[in-house]
Amino acid sequence: MSFVWSTAAKDLRRHAHDPMGLIFWIGVPLVIGLLMTSMSGGDDGPQPQAHVLVADLDDSFLSGLLVGALSQDAAGGLIQAEGVELADGRARMDDGEASALLVIPADFAQAVLDEEPTTLELVTNPSQRILPGIVEESLSIFVDGTFYLHRLIGEDLQAFSAGPDSGNTFPDQQIAEFSVTVNQLVNRISEALSPLLIELETVALGEEKTEGPSVNVALLFLPSILVMSLLMMAQGMSGDLWKERELRTLRRVVVSPQSIVGFLAGKLLSGAVIMFTVCFVVLTIGYSYFSIPLVTLPFAVLWAVFSGAALTALMTVLQLWASSRRSANIVTIALMFPLLMVGGSFFPFEAMPEEMVAIGKLTPNGWALTQLKAILLQRVVPAELAAAFTQLLAVGVVLFVINARRLRAGFAQG
């Protein structure tokens, strides 16, 4: 064991003389994560908002209510209405300055109260696809609401629309009867709304409802970027054996009383220490930024380090069976980028086609990424996590044995 520790310490001292390498490995996931977070709008994500120009030719109390309702919280804050003249609104729409132009015709309020046909003209921006649809759906809600309102108190609305029979005010009896009608209507509706008789829950087919922190686009990129960094580190560290071979270090180990297995274990240990440093820094920052409970942080760090060590062992297999250092770099890099592409590092699995996701989760980095994401989102069962650690350890031991046999078979001799 002393030889294992001395070999690991040698490599760590050598890496310490190259601090830019460690800074690069830590900086890559942080910089990419910052860019992805900025592009996705940060922790809460971007809030789309449709800009609607409104030409109110009616200028009535009811048309004012419609314009105000579009910009209120009832519309989810998705619409911003701006009053304009009709000619100015059409000119600005021609320049593409808004999502839509709404034209409210004259006598709009009178037609609504009398339940007579009237037309709201909505001109949408063809360069936008989603926001104009939101405006159209919001207006359709108003149309449906008007229809049902007339079914409930239509006669009273028409009576008020005709105005008082004499004088400037309505009779007290008519006002009182309308108040009683509204009060009874509210009582009937409240029985269905408080408490709600129907509760809607949307669940994707084939998926179970899971507990854990809310998921946003930026959080989905955290495990993807970290696994990308681990795979890059594994490719770089596995190539270190070629440097040891060129310096004749491997040959001296073979002829010495020390075991080549201990030498290989020491190198993997030094790599695991560096990966632990990178994973701890990146995950600590990620947990703090996304307010993830720290109870899962140790498991996430350990899983990332174990996964990185297994990926290093896998890359070492390819390095040891290559005919030269140049061909080894070509083979490992040529394998690394497809793995990153399919394994969910360039694009999260949630944004990939189902067929590609099924393939990606079978790749080594894709499998590691899936487990790491489950830990971050607190969607992993302890028994399943223990089984995953066991499988990862078994794969790592098999790869280690293959590498040790290859070293004994003549790689160290050159």
N, C-alpha and C positions, 0 to 999 in steps of 0.2 A: 504493500500500500504506500510505503514511503516513495517508491519510484513513481507511482501514479501521481502523488501529490507534487513531487518535484517536476514531473513533466508538465502538469497543469500550471504550476507556478512559472515555469520557463516561458510557456506560451503567453500567460497573462502579463509577464514583464515585457515581453516583446510587443504585445498589443498596447501596453502602457506607453511605450516609446512612439506609438503612432496614434495619438489621441484623436486625430481627424477621422480615423476610421470609425471609432466609437461614436463620435459626434455625428458622423454621416448616418450610421445605423439607427441612432435615436432620432435624428432630424428628419429622415425620410418619412416615417409614418406620421410625425407631428406636422410637417409641412403639407403633406398630401391630405391629412385629416383636416387641417385648417382650410385648405382650398375647397374640399368637399363640403365642409360645414358652411362656408360662406356661400357656395353655390346653391345649397339647399335651404338657405335662409336662416341658418343657425339652429338653436335648440327647438324653437317653436315652428320653424318652417315659414315660407312666404305666405302672405295673405293676399290672394287675388282680389281685385276690385274692379268692377265694371264702371266706366265713366259714361253716364247717360245724359245727353242733352235733351231738355224738355221744352217744347214750344207749347205753352198753355194758351190756346185761343179762347178758352172758356172763362178763365180767370174767376172761377167760382170757389166757394168754400169746399165743395166736394172734390174738385180737381186739385185744390191745394192739399187736401188730405191724401190724395193719391200720390202726389209728388213727395210729400213728407214721408209717407209710408215706405217708399222705395229706399230712402236713405236712413231709415231707422233700424234699430236692432232686430226688428221683425224680419228684415231681409238678410239677417246674418252679417251685416256690415260688408256685404259683397257688392253693394251698388252705391255709387255716389252720383246724385242727381244735380244738374246745373240748369237753371232756367235761362233760356235764350230766345231771341227772336227767330221766327221761322226761317227767314232768308239766311241769317247768320248761322243757324244750326245746320242747314243744308250745305252751306259753303264749308263749314268745318268738318262735316262728315265726308265731303269730297276730298278733303285733305287728310282724312284718316286720323283725326284728332280724338275721336271718341269711340266707344264700343257700340253705341246705338243712339238714334234720335227718336224720341217719342213725341208725336204730335197729338195733342188733346183737342178735339174739334169743339167748335162753338156749340152752345146748348147741350154740352156733355152732361152736366148735372141734372138738367131737366129731363133728359132722355133716360138717365139711370133711375131717377125717382119714379118716372112714369112707366118704367120697364118697356121702353121703346127701343128699337134698333139704333145703335150708334157704333162708330168704328174708331178704335185707337190705332193710329198709323205708327208702326215701328219700323224704322230703317236701320238695318244692322251693318256692321263693318265686315266686309267679306274677308279681310285679312286676319280676323279673329274668329275662333271656332267655339270656345267654351264660354267666354264671358257674355256674348250676345244671347246664348242659350239660357244663361242664368236670368237675364232680364226678361226674356220671353216667358220663362216658367213663372217668374214672380208676377207678371201681369195676368197670366192664366189663373193664378190663385185669386187675384182680385175679381176676375170675371166669374169664377165659380162661387166666390163668396157673395157677390151681388145676387146671383141666381138664388142661392139658398136663403139669403136675407129676405128676398121678396116672398119666398114660400112661407116665411114665418110671420113677417109684419108688413107684407106688401101693401095691403089695403090702407094701413095707417100712413105709410110713406106717401102713397098717392094722394091721400087726403091732405096731408101737410103740403105736398107739392102744389096743389091747387090754390093754396093760400087761404086766409080767413074769409068767411062769407061776407063779413062786414067789419069795417074798422081796420086797425093795424095789428090787432092781436087775435089769437085763437081763444075760443071760449074756455072757461075754466074746466067745464065738464069734459071737453075733448082732451085737454092736457092731462086731466086726472085719469081718464080711461086709458090713454096711451101709457102713462106711468105704470098703471096696474098691469097692462099687457106686457110691458118690458120686464117688470118684476117677476111675473109668472114665468116668462120665457127663461129668465136667468135661473130660476129655481129648477126648471125642468132640465136645462142644460147642465147645471152644476151636478146633478145626480149622475151624469155620465162622465163628467170631467174630473170630479173630486170625490173619491180617488178615481184615477183613470181605469176604465173597464178593460182597455186593451193596452198591452205593453209590447212594443215591437223590439225584437232583438235580432240583429243580423249576424249570422255565422256562416263562414265559407264552407261549402260542402267538403266533407272529408277531413275537416279540422275541428279540434275540440277547443272550447274556450279555455284560455290560459290566463293565469294571473302573472303580474309582474309590472315593471315600469312601462310607461307608454312608449310606443315605438315610433320613431320618426326617421326620415331619410338619413340624417347625419349620424344617428346612432347605428344604423345598419352598416355604415361604412367603417366603424371602429374595428370590429373583428376582421373585416376583409383586409384593411390596410395593415393590421398587425401581422396577419398570416403572410401577406405579401412580403413584409420586411423579414419575417423569419425564413421564408424560402430563399430570399436573396442572401441572407446571412449564411444559410446552410450551403448554398452554392459557393460562396467565397471561402468559408472555413474548410470545406471538403477539399478544395484545391491546395490547401496548405501542405498536404502530404507530398505533393510534387516539389514544393520548395524544400521540404525536409530531405527528399531523395536527392535533389540537385546539390544540397550542401553535405551530402554523404552522412547525414545524421542517422538515417534508417539503417545504413550498412553497419555503422558502429553499434547500433542497438542489437542487431542480429548477432554479431560476434561477441557481444558482451554477455555476462551472466544474467542480465535483466531480460524480462519477458517482453516480447513484442506486443502481447495482449495488454500489459500494463501501460506501455507506451501509447497504444491506441486509446485506452480508457482515459489516460491523462489528457489527451487532446480533446476527447469528447467532453470531459469535465470542464476544461477551460472554456470550451465553446458554450456549455450550459451556463457557466457563470456570467459570461458576456450577455447571453440571451436573457438571463434573469434580470440583469441590469436594465436592458432595453425594455423588456415587458413590464417590469415594475414601474418604470418612469411613465411609459405610454399609457398603461392601464390606470395608474393613479390619476393622471391628468384626465383621462376619459371618464372615470368614475366621478370625479369632482365636477366636471363640466356638465354631465348629463344627470347628476344627482342620483346615481345608482347606489343602492345600499351597499356599504363596504363589507357586509358579511360574506359576499361571494368573491371579493377581491383575491384572497389567498388561493382559492380554487382556480380562478381564472389565470392567475400568474403561473401556478404549477402546471396547469394544462398546457398553457402556451409554451413553457420551457420544455416540458416533456415532448410536445409536438415538434418543437424546433430541433431537439436532439435526435428524434426519429427521422426528421427530414434531412438532417446532416448525415446520418448514417446511410440514408438512401442515396444521397448525392455522392457519398464516399464510394459506394459500390460502383457507380458509373465512372468515377475518377480512377479507381484502381484497375478497371478492366479496359481503359483506353490505352492506345498504343503510345501516345505522347501527351504532353501537357497541353499543347495546342488543340489536339483533337478532343481531349477531355473537357476543355472549356467550351468548345463548340457543341459537344453533345449535351452537356448540362444546361447551357444557356438555351439551346434549341428545345430542350424538354421543359425548362422552367416557364417560358412565356406561354405555351399552350396550357400548362397547368394553371397559371395565373388567370388566363382568359376563361377557361372552362370551370375552374374551381371556385369562382365567386369572389375573386379579389379585385378584378377590374370592374365588374358589375355585380352588385348583390344578387343573391339567388332570387329575391323577391321581384327583381326587374328582368329576369331571364325567362325564356320559354320553358314550359314544364319538361319537355323532352331533354333540353340542355341541362336543366336542374338535376334530373335523374342521373345523368352521366356525371355531372360535376360533383355530386355528393359521393360518388364512388372513387374519386381521385384522392390521393393522400392528404393534400392540403384542403380539399373540399370537405372531407370527413372531419378533419381537425377544426375547420372553420365552423361547421355545423354545431359541434359540441361547444366550442367557445362562445358562439352566439347564444346557445341555450343557457349557458352559465350567466352571461351578462344580463339576459332577460328574465332570469330566475324561472326558467321553464324546464329545468332538468330534475329528474328524480334521483335521489342519492344512490339508489341501487344501480340505476342506469349509468350514472357517472362513475361509480366504482368499477362496473364492468368495462366501461370505455377505457379507464386507466389501465385495467388489466390487459386489454387487447393491445393498447399502445405499448405497454411494457414488453409484451410478448413479441410484437413486431420489431421493436428496437433490439431485443436480445438476438433474434434471428439475423437481423442485418449486421449486428456487431460480430457475430460468429462468422458470417460470410466474409466480412472485411478482414478479420484476423487471419482466416485461412488464406486469403489472397495475399496478405502481407508475408506470411510464411512461405507461400508458394513461389516467391521470387521477385515480387514487386520491389522490395527493399534492396535487392541486389542490383536492380537496374539492368 
